Amino acid sequence: MILNIAIILGFQLAGEVLARALTLPVPGPVIGMALLLAAFLVRPALVKRVLPTSQGLLRHLSLLFVPAGVGVVSHAEALGQSGPALLAALVGSTVLALTAGALTFVGLAKLTGNGAEGKE
C-alpha cells in the first residue's frame, strides 16, 4: 500500500515539476493524473496494483474536507462581514458559467448541424 501511494504521489510530483518547469497554465496534479492515465494504458498491470489503494482513498475522501470546514468555522466573523459579497460572487459566477456553457452548446449545435431546427 505504501508503494502504491508513492506511485500516485510520484505522478503528482512529476506533474508539478512539468507544470512549473514549462510554465504551463494547467495545474500540476492534473498533468500528473494524465501521466498516470497514460501509464495505465501502457502498463495495464499498474491498474491492478494501484486500484485497491485508490479505492481506499476515495472511500475516505470526505476527510479531506474537514480542514475546509474548520477554516469556515474559525473565520466565521470574516465570512459574516464579507458574506453578501461572497454570495453575490458565487451566484453570479454560477449563472455566468451556466449561461456560457449553454450558449456554447447552442452555437456548436448550429455549427455542426445537430440543432433541432428542421427536425419535425
C-alpha positions in Angstrom: 0.0 0.0 0.0 2.9 2.4 0.8 4.4 1.8 -2.6 1.0 2.4 -4.3 0.7 5.8 -2.5 4.3 6.6 -3.5 3.4 5.8 -7.2 0.3 8.1 -7.0 2.3 10.9 -5.3 5.2 10.4 -7.7 3.0 11.1 -10.7 1.6 14.1 -8.9 5.1 15.3 -8.3 6.1 14.7 -11.9 3.1 16.8 -13.0 4.1 19.6 -10.6 7.6 19.6 -11.9 6.4 19.7 -15.5 3.9 22.4 -14.9 6.4 24.7 -13.1 9.4 23.9 -15.4 7.4 24.6 -18.6 5.2 27.3 -17.0 2.1 25.6 -18.2 -1.4 27.0 -17.3 -2.6 23.6 -16.2 -2.2 22.6 -12.6 0.5 20.0 -11.8 -1.9 17.4 -10.3 -3.9 17.4 -13.5 -0.8 16.8 -15.5 0.2 14.1 -13.1 -3.2 12.4 -13.4 -2.9 12.5 -17.2 0.6 10.9 -16.9 -0.9 8.3 -14.6 -3.6 7.5 -17.1 -1.0 7.2 -19.8 1.0 4.8 -17.6 -2.2 2.8 -17.0 -2.8 2.5 -20.8 0.8 1.5 -21.4 1.0 -1.0 -18.5 -2.4 -2.4 -17.5 -0.8 -4.3 -14.6 -0.3 -1.0 -12.9 -4.1 -0.5 -12.7 -4.5 -3.7 -10.8 -1.7 -2.7 -8.4 -3.0 0.8 -7.6 -6.7 0.1 -7.7 -7.2 -1.1 -4.0 -5.3 1.9 -2.7 -7.1 4.4 -4.9 -10.5 2.9 -3.8 -9.5 3.2 -0.2 -8.5 6.9 -0.7 -11.8 7.6 -2.5 -13.7 5.9 0.3 -12.3 8.3 2.8 -12.3 11.4 0.6 -14.7 13.3 2.9 -11.9 13.5 5.5 -10.1 16.0 3.2 -13.0 18.4 3.6 -12.6 18.6 7.4 -9.8 21.3 7.2 -12.0 23.4 4.9 -14.9 23.1 7.4 -12.7 24.1 10.3 -11.5 27.1 8.3 -15.0 28.2 7.7 -15.9 27.9 11.4 -12.8 29.7 12.6 -13.2 32.6 10.2 -17.0 33.0 10.7 -16.6 36.6 11.7 -14.8 37.5 8.4 -17.4 35.5 6.5 -20.1 37.5 8.2 -18.6 40.7 7.1 -18.0 39.6 3.5 -20.9 37.2 3.3 -23.1 39.2 1.0 -20.3 39.9 -1.4 -19.2 36.3 -1.4 -22.7 35.1 -2.0 -23.2 37.5 -4.9 -19.9 36.4 -6.4 -20.8 32.7 -6.1 -24.3 33.1 -7.5 -23.1 35.5 -10.3 -20.3 33.3 -11.4 -22.5 30.2 -11.4 -25.1 31.9 -13.5 -22.4 33.2 -15.9 -20.8 29.8 -16.2 -24.1 28.1 -16.9 -25.0 30.7 -19.5 -21.6 30.5 -21.2 -22.0 26.7 -21.4 -25.5 26.8 -22.7 -24.6 29.4 -25.4 -21.5 27.4 -26.4 -23.6 24.2 -26.7 -26.3 26.0 -28.8 -23.6 27.6 -31.0 -21.8 24.3 -31.6 -25.1 22.6 -32.3 -25.8 25.2 -35.0 -22.3 24.9 -36.5 -22.4 21.1 -36.7 -25.9 20.9 -37.9 -27.2 19.0 -34.9 -29.7 21.6 -33.9 -33.4 20.9 -33.5 -34.5 23.1 -36.4 -35.6 21.2 -39.4 -36.4 18.0 -37.4 -40.1 17.6 -37.2 
